[in-house]
Amino acid sequence: MSIDNTGPRVDRRAALAGAGVAATALTLAACSSYGGTETTPAAPEDASGQPRELAKTGDIPVGGGIITGDTVITQPTEGVYQGFSSTCTHLGCKVNEIVDGLIKCPCHKSDFRLDGTVDSGPAPRPLDNRSIRVDGDRILSS
């Protein structure tokens, strides 16, 4: 039995470099999809073209907020409501909780204040604004 050594050869350095590139690609893919499947932001209107109801004003605590779908709604002071994207500006993870007046991202520990500005962490800029409006006791997309 003979061994055919005439085919292409890969030396150890090339094999290790290829493995390193593959590991880096897998790591980046895992970071970019942390927290589940990426979703397309919901339309601001329902199927009839009317603004979507996101929450009731009573659902939003003063000095706190809620996350509903892809929108963060806060009430920094009584009667003042603000809307933001739930996508962290660092690597696109979804913020997942609002605790002690801070909107928190679980991926790399960025924290945002109730006005969407960065409090701490690697996030380079505030959360993106989302247009909302209050109609009676309802908070609507706009």
C-alpha positions as CSV (number, residue, x, y, z in Angstrom):
1,M,0.0,0.0,0.0
2,S,1.4,3.4,-0.9
3,I,0.4,6.9,0.4
4,D,-0.2,9.7,-2.2
5,N,1.6,12.8,-0.9
6,T,1.1,14.8,-4.2
7,G,-2.0,16.6,-3.1
8,P,-2.1,20.1,-1.4
9,R,-0.5,20.2,2.0
10,V,-1.4,22.4,4.9
11,D,1.3,23.1,7.4
12,R,0.7,23.5,11.1
13,R,0.8,27.3,11.1
14,A,-1.9,27.6,8.4
15,A,-4.1,25.1,10.2
16,L,-3.8,27.0,13.5
17,A,-4.4,30.3,11.8
18,G,-7.6,28.9,10.2
19,A,-8.8,27.5,13.5
20,G,-8.2,30.9,15.1
21,V,-10.2,32.7,12.4
22,A,-13.1,30.2,12.8
23,A,-13.1,30.7,16.6
24,T,-13.2,34.4,16.2
25,A,-16.1,34.3,13.8
26,L,-18.1,32.0,16.1
27,T,-17.4,34.3,19.0
28,L,-18.6,37.4,17.1
29,A,-21.7,35.6,15.9
30,A,-22.5,34.5,19.5
31,C,-22.1,38.1,20.8
32,S,-24.2,39.6,18.1
33,S,-27.2,37.3,18.8
34,Y,-27.0,37.2,22.6
35,G,-30.5,37.1,24.2
36,G,-32.2,35.3,21.4
37,T,-33.3,35.8,17.8
38,E,-33.0,39.3,16.4
39,T,-36.3,40.8,15.6
40,T,-37.4,43.5,13.3
41,P,-38.8,46.5,15.2
42,A,-42.6,46.5,15.3
43,A,-44.5,49.0,13.1
44,P,-45.7,52.0,15.0
45,E,-49.2,51.4,13.7
46,D,-51.5,48.4,13.9
47,A,-52.9,46.7,10.7
48,S,-55.6,49.4,10.4
49,G,-52.9,52.2,10.4
50,Q,-53.8,53.4,13.9
51,P,-51.0,54.0,16.5
52,R,-50.3,50.9,18.6
53,E,-51.0,50.9,22.3
54,L,-47.7,50.1,24.1
55,A,-48.8,50.4,27.7
56,K,-51.1,52.2,30.2
57,T,-49.7,55.2,32.1
58,G,-50.4,53.3,35.3
59,D,-48.0,50.5,34.2
60,I,-45.0,52.9,34.2
61,P,-43.7,53.7,37.8
62,V,-42.4,57.2,38.5
63,G,-38.6,56.9,38.6
64,G,-38.7,53.7,36.6
65,G,-40.0,52.1,33.5
66,I,-41.0,49.0,31.6
67,I,-39.8,47.2,28.5
68,T,-42.5,46.3,26.1
69,G,-41.5,44.5,22.9
70,D,-38.7,46.5,21.3
71,T,-39.5,49.7,23.2
72,V,-38.4,51.0,26.7
73,I,-40.9,53.4,28.3
74,T,-39.7,55.4,31.3
75,Q,-41.3,58.0,33.6
76,P,-38.3,59.9,35.1
77,T,-40.6,62.4,36.8
78,E,-44.4,62.3,37.3
79,G,-46.3,62.7,34.1
80,V,-43.2,62.8,31.8
81,Y,-42.9,59.7,29.6
82,Q,-40.0,58.9,27.3
83,G,-39.6,56.1,24.7
84,F,-36.4,54.4,23.6
85,S,-35.3,51.4,21.6
86,S,-34.5,48.3,23.7
87,T,-31.4,47.7,21.6
88,C,-28.2,48.5,23.4
89,T,-25.9,50.9,21.5
90,H,-22.8,48.8,22.3
91,L,-23.2,45.6,20.4
92,G,-27.0,45.4,19.8
93,C,-28.0,43.2,22.7
94,K,-31.5,43.8,24.1
95,V,-31.7,45.6,27.5
96,N,-33.6,43.4,29.8
97,E,-34.5,45.2,33.1
98,I,-35.0,48.5,34.8
99,V,-33.7,48.6,38.3
100,D,-33.0,51.4,40.7
101,G,-33.6,54.0,38.0
102,L,-31.2,52.3,35.5
103,I,-32.0,50.5,32.2
104,K,-29.6,47.5,32.2
105,C,-28.0,45.5,29.4
106,P,-27.0,42.0,30.4
107,C,-24.3,41.5,27.7
108,H,-21.5,43.8,28.8
109,K,-23.1,45.6,31.7
110,S,-24.0,48.9,30.1
111,D,-26.4,50.9,32.2
112,F,-28.6,53.8,30.9
113,R,-30.4,56.4,32.9
114,L,-34.1,56.9,32.6
115,D,-33.5,59.6,30.0
116,G,-31.6,57.1,27.8
117,T,-28.2,58.5,28.4
118,V,-25.2,56.3,29.3
119,D,-24.6,55.8,33.0
120,S,-21.8,53.2,32.8
121,G,-20.4,50.5,30.7
122,P,-19.0,50.2,27.1
123,A,-22.1,51.7,25.4
124,P,-20.8,54.6,23.2
125,R,-24.0,56.6,23.1
126,P,-27.5,56.9,24.5
127,L,-30.3,54.6,23.6
128,D,-32.1,55.6,20.4
129,N,-35.3,57.6,20.9
130,R,-38.7,56.0,20.1
131,S,-41.6,58.3,19.4
132,I,-44.4,57.8,21.8
133,R,-47.4,59.9,22.9
134,V,-49.9,59.8,25.8
135,D,-53.6,59.7,25.0
136,G,-55.6,59.7,28.2
137,D,-54.3,56.7,30.1
138,R,-52.7,55.0,27.1
139,I,-49.2,55.3,25.8
140,L,-49.1,54.9,22.0
141,S,-46.5,54.6,19.4
142,S,-46.4,57.5,17.1
